[in-house]
Amino acid sequence: MPSVQRLVLDVLKPHQPNALEFARAIAALGESYRVDIQVIEVDEQTETLRVAIEGDGLDFERISDSISEIGASLHSIDEVSVVGK
């Protein structure tokens, strides 16, 4: 079955949790997950993030659910890398 190795997501989140806490929460979802966050825009109540996640067999549904649980919104999948097995 093909395996997702990289995702780049456009995410809108409130100021809290901060970007570091947000990255840690996503990284904790998998042993090999690496999370890079770039803050694109900041307004009074929210931040727009570019979230790049790399790892073996990324679980998109679990990542998406975690983003929602944190109080953020997934706007789009901007990049994806899938490897066939």
N, CA, C and O atoms as a Maestro MAE file, in Angstrom:
{
 s_m_m2io_version
 :::
 2.0.0
}

f_m_ct {
 s_m_title
 :::
 protein
 m_atom[340] {
  # First column is atom index #
  i_m_mmod_type
  r_m_x_coord
  r_m_y_coord
  r_m_z_coord
  i_m_residue_number
  s_m_chain_name
  s_m_pdb_residue_name
  s_m_pdb_atom_name
  i_m_atomic_number
  :::
  1 25 0.845 -1.182 0.000 1 A "MET " " N  " 7
  2 3 0.000 0.000 0.000 1 A "MET " " CA " 6
  3 2 0.885 1.237 0.000 1 A "MET " " C  " 6
  4 15 1.883 1.263 0.720 1 A "MET " " O  " 8
  5 25 0.556 2.270 -0.785 2 A "PRO " " N  " 7
  6 3 1.348 3.508 -0.794 2 A "PRO " " CA " 6
  7 2 1.396 4.159 0.589 2 A "PRO " " C  " 6
  8 15 0.442 4.090 1.364 2 A "PRO " " O  " 8
  9 25 2.526 4.787 0.872 3 A "SER " " N  " 7
  10 3 2.764 5.393 2.179 3 A "SER " " CA " 6
  11 2 3.035 6.888 2.023 3 A "SER " " C  " 6
  12 15 3.856 7.292 1.200 3 A "SER " " O  " 8
  13 25 2.343 7.707 2.818 4 A "VAL " " N  " 7
  14 3 2.552 9.156 2.796 4 A "VAL " " CA " 6
  15 2 3.830 9.460 3.570 4 A "VAL " " C  " 6
  16 15 3.964 9.085 4.735 4 A "VAL " " O  " 8
  17 25 4.775 10.148 2.910 5 A "GLN " " N  " 7
  18 3 6.069 10.465 3.509 5 A "GLN " " CA " 6
  19 2 6.213 11.946 3.872 5 A "GLN " " C  " 6
  20 15 6.999 12.301 4.751 5 A "GLN " " O  " 8
  21 25 5.447 12.809 3.190 6 A "ARG " " N  " 7
  22 3 5.569 14.248 3.429 6 A "ARG " " CA " 6
  23 2 4.238 14.921 3.150 6 A "ARG " " C  " 6
  24 15 3.567 14.621 2.163 6 A "ARG " " O  " 8
  25 25 3.865 15.838 4.040 7 A "LEU " " N  " 7
  26 3 2.689 16.684 3.864 7 A "LEU " " CA " 6
  27 2 3.077 18.121 4.152 7 A "LEU " " C  " 6
  28 15 3.826 18.394 5.090 7 A "LEU " " O  " 8
  29 25 2.570 19.032 3.347 8 A "VAL " " N  " 7
  30 3 2.698 20.457 3.640 8 A "VAL " " CA " 6
  31 2 1.279 20.994 3.712 8 A "VAL " " C  " 6
  32 15 0.521 20.916 2.745 8 A "VAL " " O  " 8
  33 25 0.930 21.541 4.875 9 A "LEU " " N  " 7
  34 3 -0.432 21.962 5.152 9 A "LEU " " CA " 6
  35 2 -0.515 23.454 5.418 9 A "LEU " " C  " 6
  36 15 0.399 24.046 5.991 9 A "LEU " " O  " 8
  37 25 -1.614 24.054 5.000 10 A "ASP " " N  " 7
  38 3 -1.944 25.440 5.317 10 A "ASP " " CA " 6
  39 2 -2.924 25.375 6.485 10 A "ASP " " C  " 6
  40 15 -4.025 24.841 6.351 10 A "ASP " " O  " 8
  41 25 -2.515 25.925 7.633 11 A "VAL " " N  " 7
  42 3 -3.306 25.804 8.859 11 A "VAL " " CA " 6
  43 2 -3.535 27.189 9.462 11 A "VAL " " C  " 6
  44 15 -2.629 28.021 9.503 11 A "VAL " " O  " 8
  45 25 -4.760 27.418 9.927 12 A "LEU " " N  " 7
  46 3 -5.102 28.628 10.673 12 A "LEU " " CA " 6
  47 2 -5.333 28.208 12.112 12 A "LEU " " C  " 6
  48 15 -6.150 27.326 12.379 12 A "LEU " " O  " 8
  49 25 -4.615 28.838 13.051 13 A "LYS " " N  " 7
  50 3 -4.757 28.471 14.460 13 A "LYS " " CA " 6
  51 2 -4.822 29.716 15.335 13 A "LYS " " C  " 6
  52 15 -4.341 30.780 14.947 13 A "LYS " " O  " 8
  53 25 -5.419 29.582 16.518 14 A "PRO " " N  " 7
  54 3 -5.367 30.688 17.480 14 A "PRO " " CA " 6
  55 2 -3.932 30.872 17.976 14 A "PRO " " C  " 6
  56 15 -3.088 30.002 17.763 14 A "PRO " " O  " 8
  57 25 -3.656 31.990 18.631 15 A "HIS " " N  " 7
  58 3 -2.296 32.251 19.120 15 A "HIS " " CA " 6
  59 2 -1.819 31.188 20.115 15 A "HIS " " C  " 6
  60 15 -0.624 30.900 20.188 15 A "HIS " " O  " 8
  61 25 -2.734 30.613 20.867 16 A "GLN " " N  " 7
  62 3 -2.378 29.553 21.811 16 A "GLN " " CA " 6
  63 2 -3.019 28.258 21.375 16 A "GLN " " C  " 6
  64 15 -4.215 28.259 21.084 16 A "GLN " " O  " 8
  65 25 -2.314 27.173 21.311 17 A "PRO " " N  " 7
  66 3 -0.921 27.020 21.701 17 A "PRO " " CA " 6
  67 2 0.011 27.712 20.712 17 A "PRO " " C  " 6
  68 15 -0.351 27.941 19.558 17 A "PRO " " O  " 8
  69 25 1.212 28.040 21.177 18 A "ASN " " N  " 7
  70 3 2.176 28.687 20.290 18 A "ASN " " CA " 6
  71 2 2.707 27.672 19.282 18 A "ASN " " C  " 6
  72 15 2.401 26.483 19.370 18 A "ASN " " O  " 8
  73 25 3.498 28.143 18.330 19 A "ALA " " N  " 7
  74 3 3.982 27.288 17.242 19 A "ALA " " CA " 6
  75 2 4.807 26.108 17.758 19 A "ALA " " C  " 6
  76 15 4.716 25.010 17.208 19 A "ALA " " O  " 8
  77 25 5.601 26.314 18.794 20 A "LEU " " N  " 7
  78 3 6.410 25.229 19.348 20 A "LEU " " CA " 6
  79 2 5.531 24.135 19.949 20 A "LEU " " C  " 6
  80 15 5.748 22.952 19.686 20 A "LEU " " O  " 8
  81 25 4.549 24.519 20.748 21 A "GLU " " N  " 7
  82 3 3.641 23.545 21.344 21 A "GLU " " CA " 6
  83 2 2.833 22.820 20.269 21 A "GLU " " C  " 6
  84 15 2.591 21.618 20.372 21 A "GLU " " O  " 8
  85 25 2.420 23.556 19.240 22 A "PHE " " N  " 7
  86 3 1.676 22.976 18.119 22 A "PHE " " CA " 6
  87 2 2.528 21.926 17.406 22 A "PHE " " C  " 6
  88 15 2.053 20.827 17.119 22 A "PHE " " O  " 8
  89 25 3.784 22.265 17.124 23 A "ALA " " N  " 7
  90 3 4.696 21.335 16.453 23 A "ALA " " CA " 6
  91 2 4.929 20.083 17.300 23 A "ALA " " C  " 6
  92 15 4.945 18.971 16.773 23 A "ALA " " O  " 8
  93 25 5.106 20.258 18.587 24 A "ARG " " N  " 7
  94 3 5.321 19.109 19.473 24 A "ARG " " CA " 6
  95 2 4.108 18.181 19.484 24 A "ARG " " C  " 6
  96 15 4.260 16.959 19.491 24 A "ARG " " O  " 8
  97 25 2.911 18.754 19.486 25 A "ALA " " N  " 7
  98 3 1.691 17.945 19.499 25 A "ALA " " CA " 6
  99 2 1.582 17.102 18.231 25 A "ALA " " C  " 6
  100 15 1.184 15.939 18.298 25 A "ALA " " O  " 8
  101 25 1.926 17.665 17.092 26 A "ILE " " N  " 7
  102 3 1.879 16.921 15.831 26 A "ILE " " CA " 6
  103 2 2.999 15.874 15.797 26 A "ILE " " C  " 6
  104 15 2.765 14.734 15.397 26 A "ILE " " O  " 8
  105 25 4.200 16.250 16.210 27 A "ALA " " N  " 7
  106 3 5.336 15.319 16.196 27 A "ALA " " CA " 6
  107 2 5.092 14.119 17.102 27 A "ALA " " C  " 6
  108 15 5.582 13.025 16.820 27 A "ALA " " O  " 8
  109 25 4.350 14.304 18.173 28 A "ALA " " N  " 7
  110 3 4.082 13.219 19.122 28 A "ALA " " CA " 6
  111 2 3.165 12.135 18.540 28 A "ALA " " C  " 6
  112 15 2.998 11.079 19.150 28 A "ALA " " O  " 8
  113 25 2.578 12.383 17.385 29 A "LEU " " N  " 7
  114 3 1.653 11.424 16.775 29 A "LEU " " CA " 6
  115 2 2.361 10.214 16.163 29 A "LEU " " C  " 6
  116 15 1.738 9.173 15.952 29 A "LEU " " O  " 8
  117 25 3.653 10.347 15.877 30 A "GLY " " N  " 7
  118 3 4.386 9.237 15.280 30 A "GLY " " CA " 6
  119 2 5.846 9.277 15.668 30 A "GLY " " C  " 6
  120 15 6.411 10.353 15.862 30 A "GLY " " O  " 8
  121 25 6.462 8.111 15.783 31 A "GLU " " N  " 7
  122 3 7.858 8.032 16.217 31 A "GLU " " CA " 6
  123 2 8.818 8.758 15.291 31 A "GLU " " C  " 6
  124 15 9.789 9.356 15.754 31 A "GLU " " O  " 8
  125 25 8.561 8.714 13.992 32 A "SER " " N  " 7
  126 3 9.504 9.294 13.033 32 A "SER " " CA " 6
  127 2 9.047 10.648 12.491 32 A "SER " " C  " 6
  128 15 9.650 11.166 11.551 32 A "SER " " O  " 8
  129 25 7.996 11.229 13.065 33 A "TYR " " N  " 7
  130 3 7.459 12.482 12.529 33 A "TYR " " CA " 6
  131 2 8.409 13.647 12.794 33 A "TYR " " C  " 6
  132 15 8.863 13.857 13.919 33 A "TYR " " O  " 8
  133 25 8.694 14.390 11.742 34 A "ARG " " N  " 7
  134 3 9.465 15.630 11.847 34 A "ARG " " CA " 6
  135 2 8.533 16.749 11.401 34 A "ARG " " C  " 6
  136 15 7.912 16.661 10.342 34 A "ARG " " O  " 8
  137 25 8.436 17.801 12.211 35 A "VAL " " N  " 7
  138 3 7.508 18.900 11.928 35 A "VAL " " CA " 6
  139 2 8.274 20.205 11.833 35 A "VAL " " C  " 6
  140 15 9.007 20.577 12.748 35 A "VAL " " O  " 8
  141 25 8.096 20.898 10.712 36 A "ASP " " N  " 7
  142 3 8.661 22.231 10.511 36 A "ASP " " CA " 6
  143 2 7.506 23.197 10.316 36 A "ASP " " C  " 6
  144 15 6.605 22.943 9.517 36 A "ASP " " O  " 8
  145 25 7.534 24.305 11.045 37 A "ILE " " N  " 7
  146 3 6.453 25.289 10.955 37 A "ILE " " CA " 6
  147 2 7.018 26.637 10.569 37 A "ILE " " C  " 6
  148 15 8.031 27.088 11.103 37 A "ILE " " O  " 8
  149 25 6.345 27.261 9.636 38 A "GLN " " N  " 7
  150 3 6.657 28.632 9.244 38 A "GLN " " CA " 6
  151 2 5.394 29.460 9.483 38 A "GLN " " C  " 6
  152 15 4.325 29.134 8.967 38 A "GLN " " O  " 8
  153 25 5.524 30.533 10.270 39 A "VAL " " N  " 7
  154 3 4.396 31.430 10.496 39 A "VAL " " CA " 6
  155 2 4.337 32.382 9.301 39 A "VAL " " C  " 6
  156 15 5.279 33.127 9.034 39 A "VAL " " O  " 8
  157 25 3.212 32.341 8.593 40 A "ILE " " N  " 7
  158 3 3.042 33.118 7.371 40 A "ILE " " CA " 6
  159 2 2.408 34.477 7.656 40 A "ILE " " C  " 6
  160 15 2.813 35.494 7.091 40 A "ILE " " O  " 8
  161 25 1.405 34.481 8.545 41 A "GLU " " N  " 7
  162 3 0.669 35.714 8.821 41 A "GLU " " CA " 6
  163 2 0.151 35.677 10.245 41 A "GLU " " C  " 6
  164 15 -0.203 34.616 10.759 41 A "GLU " " O  " 8
  165 25 0.107 36.839 10.881 42 A "VAL " " N  " 7
  166 3 -0.407 36.967 12.244 42 A "VAL " " CA " 6
  167 2 -1.413 38.108 12.260 42 A "VAL " " C  " 6
  168 15 -1.140 39.194 11.749 42 A "VAL " " O  " 8
  169 25 -2.588 37.853 12.856 43 A "ASP " " N  " 7
  170 3 -3.517 38.951 13.086 43 A "ASP " " CA " 6
  171 2 -3.872 38.984 14.570 43 A "ASP " " C  " 6
  172 15 -3.188 38.349 15.373 43 A "ASP " " O  " 8
  173 25 -4.907 39.697 14.949 44 A "GLU " " N  " 7
  174 3 -5.217 39.878 16.364 44 A "GLU " " CA " 6
  175 2 -5.499 38.577 17.101 44 A "GLU " " C  " 6
  176 15 -5.127 38.437 18.266 44 A "GLU " " O  " 8
  177 25 -6.160 37.609 16.432 45 A "GLN " " N  " 7
  178 3 -6.586 36.407 17.130 45 A "GLN " " CA " 6
  179 2 -6.021 35.109 16.562 45 A "GLN " " C  " 6
  180 15 -6.097 34.070 17.218 45 A "GLN " " O  " 8
  181 25 -5.458 35.148 15.356 46 A "THR " " N  " 7
  182 3 -5.018 33.909 14.715 46 A "THR " " CA " 6
  183 2 -3.659 34.041 14.043 46 A "THR " " C  " 6
  184 15 -3.133 35.138 13.858 46 A "THR " " O  " 8
  185 25 -3.107 32.878 13.683 47 A "GLU " " N  " 7
  186 3 -1.863 32.786 12.922 47 A "GLU " " CA " 6
  187 2 -2.098 31.821 11.759 47 A "GLU " " C  " 6
  188 15 -2.749 30.788 11.917 47 A "GLU " " O  " 8
  189 25 -1.568 32.168 10.607 48 A "THR " " N  " 7
  190 3 -1.581 31.271 9.467 48 A "THR " " CA " 6
  191 2 -0.218 30.593 9.406 48 A "THR " " C  " 6
  192 15 0.815 31.262 9.407 48 A "THR " " O  " 8
  193 25 -0.220 29.262 9.352 49 A "LEU " " N  " 7
  194 3 1.012 28.486 9.382 49 A "LEU " " CA " 6
  195 2 1.176 27.652 8.116 49 A "LEU " " C  " 6
  196 15 0.202 27.198 7.515 49 A "LEU " " O  " 8
  197 25 2.419 27.466 7.734 50 A "ARG " " N  " 7
  198 3 2.784 26.456 6.732 50 A "ARG " " CA " 6
  199 2 3.430 25.347 7.545 50 A "ARG " " C  " 6
  200 15 4.504 25.532 8.118 50 A "ARG " " O  " 8
  201 25 2.770 24.189 7.592 51 A "VAL " " N  " 7
  202 3 3.206 23.079 8.425 51 A "VAL " " CA " 6
  203 2 3.709 21.954 7.521 51 A "VAL " " C  " 6
  204 15 2.930 21.356 6.779 51 A "VAL " " O  " 8
  205 25 4.996 21.671 7.584 52 A "ALA " " N  " 7
  206 3 5.590 20.579 6.809 52 A "ALA " " CA " 6
  207 2 5.856 19.417 7.762 52 A "ALA " " C  " 6
  208 15 6.528 19.574 8.782 52 A "ALA " " O  " 8
  209 25 5.317 18.248 7.410 53 A "ILE " " N  " 7
  210 3 5.456 17.058 8.246 53 A "ILE " " CA " 6
  211 2 6.085 15.962 7.400 53 A "ILE " " C  " 6
  212 15 5.609 15.663 6.304 53 A "ILE " " O  " 8
  213 25 7.151 15.369 7.910 54 A "GLU " " N  " 7
  214 3 7.821 14.274 7.217 54 A "GLU " " CA " 6
  215 2 7.930 13.089 8.157 54 A "GLU " " C  " 6
  216 15 8.048 13.256 9.371 54 A "GLU " " O  " 8
  217 25 7.889 11.894 7.593 55 A "GLY " " N  " 7
  218 3 8.039 10.688 8.393 55 A "GLY " " CA " 6
  219 2 7.603 9.476 7.609 55 A "GLY " " C  " 6
  220 15 7.124 9.588 6.481 55 A "GLY " " O  " 8
  221 25 7.769 8.324 8.211 56 A "ASP " " N  " 7
  222 3 7.383 7.070 7.580 56 A "ASP " " CA " 6
  223 2 5.911 6.794 7.856 56 A "ASP " " C  " 6
  224 15 5.505 6.658 9.010 56 A "ASP " " O  " 8
  225 25 5.122 6.712 6.806 57 A "GLY " " N  " 7
  226 3 3.716 6.355 6.958 57 A "GLY " " CA " 6
  227 2 2.903 7.363 7.730 57 A "GLY " " C  " 6
  228 15 2.255 7.006 8.714 57 A "GLY " " O  " 8
  229 25 2.919 8.630 7.305 58 A "LEU " " N  " 7
  230 3 2.137 9.652 7.989 58 A "LEU " " CA " 6
  231 2 0.654 9.281 7.963 58 A "LEU " " C  " 6
  232 15 0.133 8.838 6.939 58 A "LEU " " O  " 8
  233 25 -0.004 9.465 9.081 59 A "ASP " " N  " 7
  234 3 -1.434 9.167 9.212 59 A "ASP " " CA " 6
  235 2 -2.199 10.481 9.086 59 A "ASP " " C  " 6
  236 15 -2.379 11.205 10.064 59 A "ASP " " O  " 8
  237 25 -2.647 10.777 7.860 60 A "PHE " " N  " 7
  238 3 -3.295 12.065 7.611 60 A "PHE " " CA " 6
  239 2 -4.534 12.260 8.478 60 A "PHE " " C  " 6
  240 15 -4.738 13.348 9.017 60 A "PHE " " O  " 8
  241 25 -5.353 11.242 8.622 61 A "GLU " " N  " 7
  242 3 -6.581 11.376 9.414 61 A "GLU " " CA " 6
  243 2 -6.258 11.729 10.866 61 A "GLU " " C  " 6
  244 15 -6.908 12.586 11.465 61 A "GLU " " O  " 8
  245 25 -5.269 11.072 11.413 62 A "ARG " " N  " 7
  246 3 -4.870 11.341 12.801 62 A "ARG " " CA " 6
  247 2 -4.302 12.755 12.935 62 A "ARG " " C  " 6
  248 15 -4.582 13.453 13.910 62 A "ARG " " O  " 8
  249 25 -3.508 13.170 11.957 63 A "ILE " " N  " 7
  250 3 -2.945 14.526 11.958 63 A "ILE " " CA " 6
  251 2 -4.068 15.554 11.862 63 A "ILE " " C  " 6
  252 15 -4.090 16.528 12.615 63 A "ILE " " O  " 8
  253 25 -4.988 15.337 10.944 64 A "SER " " N  " 7
  254 3 -6.113 16.253 10.754 64 A "SER " " CA " 6
  255 2 -6.962 16.350 12.023 64 A "SER " " C  " 6
  256 15 -7.358 17.446 12.423 64 A "SER " " O  " 8
  257 25 -7.241 15.214 12.655 65 A "ASP " " N  " 7
  258 3 -8.017 15.209 13.900 65 A "ASP " " CA " 6
  259 2 -7.298 15.964 15.004 65 A "ASP " " C  " 6
  260 15 -7.925 16.703 15.764 65 A "ASP " " O  " 8
  261 25 -5.982 15.784 15.099 66 A "SER " " N  " 7
  262 3 -5.196 16.462 16.128 66 A "SER " " CA " 6
  263 2 -5.213 17.978 15.912 66 A "SER " " C  " 6
  264 15 -5.323 18.743 16.870 66 A "SER " " O  " 8
  265 25 -5.104 18.402 14.665 67 A "ILE " " N  " 7
  266 3 -5.162 19.835 14.354 67 A "ILE " " CA " 6
  267 2 -6.495 20.411 14.829 67 A "ILE " " C  " 6
  268 15 -6.525 21.487 15.426 67 A "ILE " " O  " 8
  269 25 -7.582 19.714 14.572 68 A "SER " " N  " 7
  270 3 -8.904 20.171 15.010 68 A "SER " " CA " 6
  271 2 -9.018 20.205 16.528 68 A "SER " " C  " 6
  272 15 -9.577 21.147 17.091 68 A "SER " " O  " 8
  273 25 -8.486 19.173 17.196 69 A "GLU " " N  " 7
  274 3 -8.541 19.110 18.662 69 A "GLU " " CA " 6
  275 2 -7.784 20.261 19.315 69 A "GLU " " C  " 6
  276 15 -8.142 20.716 20.401 69 A "GLU " " O  " 8
  277 25 -6.738 20.725 18.643 70 A "ILE " " N  " 7
  278 3 -5.949 21.848 19.152 70 A "ILE " " CA " 6
  279 2 -6.709 23.165 18.985 70 A "ILE " " C  " 6
  280 15 -6.351 24.173 19.594 70 A "ILE " " O  " 8
  281 25 -7.750 23.156 18.165 71 A "GLY " " N  " 7
  282 3 -8.539 24.368 17.928 71 A "GLY " " CA " 6
  283 2 -8.170 25.083 16.646 71 A "GLY " " C  " 6
  284 15 -8.571 26.226 16.427 71 A "GLY " " O  " 8
  285 25 -7.409 24.413 15.802 72 A "ALA " " N  " 7
  286 3 -6.974 24.997 14.529 72 A "ALA " " CA " 6
  287 2 -7.814 24.440 13.385 72 A "ALA " " C  " 6
  288 15 -8.569 23.483 13.554 72 A "ALA " " O  " 8
  289 25 -7.663 25.066 12.210 73 A "SER " " N  " 7
  290 3 -8.394 24.639 11.017 73 A "SER " " CA " 6
  291 2 -7.414 24.324 9.904 73 A "SER " " C  " 6
  292 15 -6.513 25.112 9.617 73 A "SER " " O  " 8
  293 25 -7.589 23.175 9.282 74 A "LEU " " N  " 7
  294 3 -6.795 22.790 8.123 74 A "LEU " " CA " 6
  295 2 -7.438 23.419 6.896 74 A "LEU " " C  " 6
  296 15 -8.559 23.066 6.530 74 A "LEU " " O  " 8
  297 25 -6.728 24.355 6.254 75 A "HIS " " N  " 7
  298 3 -7.270 25.031 5.072 75 A "HIS " " CA " 6
  299 2 -7.018 24.255 3.800 75 A "HIS " " C  " 6
  300 15 -7.902 24.158 2.949 75 A "HIS " " O  " 8
  301 25 -5.818 23.695 3.651 76 A "SER " " N  " 7
  302 3 -5.519 22.963 2.427 76 A "SER " " CA " 6
  303 2 -4.285 22.087 2.602 76 A "SER " " C  " 6
  304 15 -3.466 22.286 3.498 76 A "SER " " O  " 8
  305 25 -4.191 21.107 1.705 77 A "ILE " " N  " 7
  306 3 -2.977 20.308 1.556 77 A "ILE " " CA " 6
  307 2 -2.229 20.939 0.388 77 A "ILE " " C  " 6
  308 15 -2.693 20.871 -0.750 77 A "ILE " " O  " 8
  309 25 -1.086 21.547 0.652 78 A "ASP " " N  " 7
  310 3 -0.355 22.270 -0.383 78 A "ASP " " CA " 6
  311 2 0.674 21.401 -1.087 78 A "ASP " " C  " 6
  312 15 1.010 21.660 -2.243 78 A "ASP " " O  " 8
  313 25 1.179 20.377 -0.415 79 A "GLU " " N  " 7
  314 3 2.130 19.437 -1.034 79 A "GLU " " CA " 6
  315 2 1.913 18.080 -0.380 79 A "GLU " " C  " 6
  316 15 1.516 17.974 0.781 79 A "GLU " " O  " 8
  317 25 2.190 17.042 -1.174 80 A "VAL " " N  " 7
  318 3 2.131 15.688 -0.628 80 A "VAL " " CA " 6
  319 2 3.146 14.820 -1.364 80 A "VAL " " C  " 6
  320 15 3.340 14.965 -2.571 80 A "VAL " " O  " 8
  321 25 3.787 13.924 -0.631 81 A "SER " " N  " 7
  322 3 4.729 12.981 -1.224 81 A "SER " " CA " 6
  323 2 4.328 11.589 -0.745 81 A "SER " " C  " 6
  324 15 4.249 11.324 0.455 81 A "SER " " O  " 8
  325 25 4.075 10.700 -1.720 82 A "VAL " " N  " 7
  326 3 3.630 9.347 -1.415 82 A "VAL " " CA " 6
  327 2 4.590 8.370 -2.098 82 A "VAL " " C  " 6
  328 15 4.965 8.556 -3.256 82 A "VAL " " O  " 8
  329 25 4.978 7.325 -1.359 83 A "VAL " " N  " 7
  330 3 5.871 6.302 -1.884 83 A "VAL " " CA " 6
  331 2 5.086 4.987 -1.977 83 A "VAL " " C  " 6
  332 15 4.426 4.586 -1.019 83 A "VAL " " O  " 8
  333 25 5.162 4.330 -3.115 84 A "GLY " " N  " 7
  334 3 4.513 3.042 -3.298 84 A "GLY " " CA " 6
  335 2 5.307 1.937 -2.629 84 A "GLY " " C  " 6
  336 15 6.535 2.003 -2.559 84 A "GLY " " O  " 8
  337 25 4.614 0.926 -2.140 85 A "LYS " " N  " 7
  338 3 5.290 -0.210 -1.493 85 A "LYS " " CA " 6
  339 2 4.845 -1.491 -2.128 85 A "LYS " " C  " 6
  340 15 5.294 -2.566 -1.730 85 A "LYS " " O  " 8
  :::
 }
 m_bond[339] {
  # First column is bond index #
  i_m_from
  i_m_to
  i_m_order
  :::
  1 1 2 1
  2 2 3 1
  3 3 4 2
  4 3 5 1
  5 5 6 1
  6 6 7 1
  7 7 8 2
  8 7 9 1
  9 9 10 1
  10 10 11 1
  11 11 12 2
  12 11 13 1
  13 13 14 1
  14 14 15 1
  15 15 16 2
  16 15 17 1
  17 17 18 1
  18 18 19 1
  19 19 20 2
  20 19 21 1
  21 21 22 1
  22 22 23 1
  23 23 24 2
  24 23 25 1
  25 25 26 1
  26 26 27 1
  27 27 28 2
  28 27 29 1
  29 29 30 1
  30 30 31 1
  31 31 32 2
  32 31 33 1
  33 33 34 1
  34 34 35 1
  35 35 36 2
  36 35 37 1
  37 37 38 1
  38 38 39 1
  39 39 40 2
  40 39 41 1
  41 41 42 1
  42 42 43 1
  43 43 44 2
  44 43 45 1
  45 45 46 1
  46 46 47 1
  47 47 48 2
  48 47 49 1
  49 49 50 1
  50 50 51 1
  51 51 52 2
  52 51 53 1
  53 53 54 1
  54 54 55 1
  55 55 56 2
  56 55 57 1
  57 57 58 1
  58 58 59 1
  59 59 60 2
  60 59 61 1
  61 61 62 1
  62 62 63 1
  63 63 64 2
  64 63 65 1
  65 65 66 1
  66 66 67 1
  67 67 68 2
  68 67 69 1
  69 69 70 1
  70 70 71 1
  71 71 72 2
  72 71 73 1
  73 73 74 1
  74 74 75 1
  75 75 76 2
  76 75 77 1
  77 77 78 1
  78 78 79 1
  79 79 80 2
  80 79 81 1
  81 81 82 1
  82 82 83 1
  83 83 84 2
  84 83 85 1
  85 85 86 1
  86 86 87 1
  87 87 88 2
  88 87 89 1
  89 89 90 1
  90 90 91 1
  91 91 92 2
  92 91 93 1
  93 93 94 1
  94 94 95 1
  95 95 96 2
  96 95 97 1
  97 97 98 1
  98 98 99 1
  99 99 100 2
  100 99 101 1
  101 101 102 1
  102 102 103 1
  103 103 104 2
  104 103 105 1
  105 105 106 1
  106 106 107 1
  107 107 108 2
  108 107 109 1
  109 109 110 1
  110 110 111 1
  111 111 112 2
  112 111 113 1
  113 113 114 1
  114 114 115 1
  115 115 116 2
  116 115 117 1
  117 117 118 1
  118 118 119 1
  119 119 120 2
  120 119 121 1
  121 121 122 1
  122 122 123 1
  123 123 124 2
  124 123 125 1
  125 125 126 1
  126 126 127 1
  127 127 128 2
  128 127 129 1
  129 129 130 1
  130 130 131 1
  131 131 132 2
  132 131 133 1
  133 133 134 1
  134 134 135 1
  135 135 136 2
  136 135 137 1
  137 137 138 1
  138 138 139 1
  139 139 140 2
  140 139 141 1
  141 141 142 1
  142 142 143 1
  143 143 144 2
  144 143 145 1
  145 145 146 1
  146 146 147 1
  147 147 148 2
  148 147 149 1
  149 149 150 1
  150 150 151 1
  151 151 152 2
  152 151 153 1
  153 153 154 1
  154 154 155 1
  155 155 156 2
  156 155 157 1
  157 157 158 1
  158 158 159 1
  159 159 160 2
  160 159 161 1
  161 161 162 1
  162 162 163 1
  163 163 164 2
  164 163 165 1
  165 165 166 1
  166 166 167 1
  167 167 168 2
  168 167 169 1
  169 169 170 1
  170 170 171 1
  171 171 172 2
  172 171 173 1
  173 173 174 1
  174 174 175 1
  175 175 176 2
  176 175 177 1
  177 177 178 1
  178 178 179 1
  179 179 180 2
  180 179 181 1
  181 181 182 1
  182 182 183 1
  183 183 184 2
  184 183 185 1
  185 185 186 1
  186 186 187 1
  187 187 188 2
  188 187 189 1
  189 189 190 1
  190 190 191 1
  191 191 192 2
  192 191 193 1
  193 193 194 1
  194 194 195 1
  195 195 196 2
  196 195 197 1
  197 197 198 1
  198 198 199 1
  199 199 200 2
  200 199 201 1
  201 201 202 1
  202 202 203 1
  203 203 204 2
  204 203 205 1
  205 205 206 1
  206 206 207 1
  207 207 208 2
  208 207 209 1
  209 209 210 1
  210 210 211 1
  211 211 212 2
  212 211 213 1
  213 213 214 1
  214 214 215 1
  215 215 216 2
  216 215 217 1
  217 217 218 1
  218 218 219 1
  219 219 220 2
  220 219 221 1
  221 221 222 1
  222 222 223 1
  223 223 224 2
  224 223 225 1
  225 225 226 1
  226 226 227 1
  227 227 228 2
  228 227 229 1
  229 229 230 1
  230 230 231 1
  231 231 232 2
  232 231 233 1
  233 233 234 1
  234 234 235 1
  235 235 236 2
  236 235 237 1
  237 237 238 1
  238 238 239 1
  239 239 240 2
  240 239 241 1
  241 241 242 1
  242 242 243 1
  243 243 244 2
  244 243 245 1
  245 245 246 1
  246 246 247 1
  247 247 248 2
  248 247 249 1
  249 249 250 1
  250 250 251 1
  251 251 252 2
  252 251 253 1
  253 253 254 1
  254 254 255 1
  255 255 256 2
  256 255 257 1
  257 257 258 1
  258 258 259 1
  259 259 260 2
  260 259 261 1
  261 261 262 1
  262 262 263 1
  263 263 264 2
  264 263 265 1
  265 265 266 1
  266 266 267 1
  267 267 268 2
  268 267 269 1
  269 269 270 1
  270 270 271 1
  271 271 272 2
  272 271 273 1
  273 273 274 1
  274 274 275 1
  275 275 276 2
  276 275 277 1
  277 277 278 1
  278 278 279 1
  279 279 280 2
  280 279 281 1
  281 281 282 1
  282 282 283 1
  283 283 284 2
  284 283 285 1
  285 285 286 1
  286 286 287 1
  287 287 288 2
  288 287 289 1
  289 289 290 1
  290 290 291 1
  291 291 292 2
  292 291 293 1
  293 293 294 1
  294 294 295 1
  295 295 296 2
  296 295 297 1
  297 297 298 1
  298 298 299 1
  299 299 300 2
  300 299 301 1
  301 301 302 1
  302 302 303 1
  303 303 304 2
  304 303 305 1
  305 305 306 1
  306 306 307 1
  307 307 308 2
  308 307 309 1
  309 309 310 1
  310 310 311 1
  311 311 312 2
  312 311 313 1
  313 313 314 1
  314 314 315 1
  315 315 316 2
  316 315 317 1
  317 317 318 1
  318 318 319 1
  319 319 320 2
  320 319 321 1
  321 321 322 1
  322 322 323 1
  323 323 324 2
  324 323 325 1
  325 325 326 1
  326 326 327 1
  327 327 328 2
  328 327 329 1
  329 329 330 1
  330 330 331 1
  331 331 332 2
  332 331 333 1
  333 333 334 1
  334 334 335 1
  335 335 336 2
  336 335 337 1
  337 337 338 1
  338 338 339 1
  339 339 340 2
  :::
 }
}
